[in-house]
Amino acid sequence: SPHKREELESYLRQLLAFLVTSHSSTPNQSLEDRFYTWNKLISAANWKSWQIQEDPYKQIEDGGGYFLQSYDNDGVSSGGSSSYYDGECLLAIIKAAKYLDYNFLFPIAVGTAKSLHHRHVTMALKEDEDSANTKGFYQWSSMAFYELATVEFEESEKYYDNFRFGSWLVDLALWMVDVHRTLGRAKNTGYAYEGIVPAWSYAATFGSNTGTAQHLHCTIEEGMARLISWQVGMGLVEN
C-alpha cells in the first residue's frame, strides 16, 4: 500500500544515513544529523577531477573516488581509506539511487564503481593474486555490482553498460572460489556468500556459460551447508 511504501522509504533513508556515517567521529549524533552528514559526505568524497556529466566512466585521477575513515557534521574527512569503507559506501550510494529514487546519484555510483574496481581489484590483484584488499572489498562490491547489473536504465542512459558490472560480479565470485579458495577456509566464510549468491543469480539468469552458474551453485550448496551446521541447534555446536 502507499502508506506501507512511505514507511519503508522513511526507514531506508534513516538506515542509509546511519550506515554511511557509522564511522563518523561523532557516533552519537541524531538521525537528522546523520542524514545531514550523509549528504555532506557525498559532496565531500574524494572525487578529484572527475567530470560527472561528461563521462561517468572516465578514470578518476590520482586514485580518487574513495571514502575515508571519519566525517564530521560538516563533511570534513579524516583518517585513512579502506576497501571496507569504500565497498560499504559504494553499496549505500547505489541503493539510494536505485531504491530511494535518488537518480542524480547514478553518475556518481557508476563512476565510483569503476574507480574502486580499478583500485581494489585490477591493481590489487596485479600485486597479489589473493589480495587482502580485494577480499575486504569483495562482498560489498559484489552486492553493488549486482544492483548496477540489474538496474533498468532509460534508453538515453545505456552508456552505463550493465553487462560490465555483471562481468565484474561473476569474475569476482570465481576469484573467491578458485583463487581465494573459500571452501578450504576453516573459519567463518559467510562474507563470501554475500557475493557468490548474487553472482550465481546473475550468471544463471543472464550468463551464457551454464558451467559457471553450476560451479557457483555447487560452491553455495557445500559452503552454506557447512555454515548452517555451525548454528546453535544444528548438532555440530552441541557435539
Protein Blocks (a to p, Z undefined) as FASTA:
>chain_A
ZZlmmmmmmmmmmmmmmmmmmmpcblmbcfklmmmmmmmmmmmpcnkjacfklommbcce
hhiaiacfbdcfkopaedjddfklmmmmmmmmmmmmmmnopaklmmmmmmmmmmmmmmmm
mmmmmmombbfklmmmmmmmmmmmmmmmmpccdfklmmnommlmmmmmmmmmmmmmmmno
mmlpcbdcklmmmmmmmmmmmmmmmmmblklmmmmmmmmmmmmmmmmmmpghilmmmZZ
